[in-house]
């Protein structure tokens, strides 16, 4: 009988790791901080925004669903400075195509965020 319950000693998300999700999206926080400052953010300021962002833990599969519902994936907190620089250069690797890779990144080309 299948009751959709995890096996003893396992959680429902053992093969769906938890990941931190900034709420609101990290890219939105960075844009707001730069608008408030009226000048480009420094690396230290970008790291400060990331470090002070409120996060919730979410299964990776839910992170992908959140990205799909937003229409874009957020900046990866582990690569916040690098991805912020990419965004500021006019590239947009954040807008989603119809499918995502396993790490939640888009397979698509550029588009406006």
Buried (B, 14 or more C-beta within 10 A) or exposed (E): EEEEEEEEEEEEBEEBEBBBBBBEBBBBBBBEBBEEEEEEBEEEBBBEBBEEBEEEEBBBBBBBEBBBEBEBBBBBBEEBBEBBEBBBEEEBBBBBEEEBEEEBBBEBEEBEB
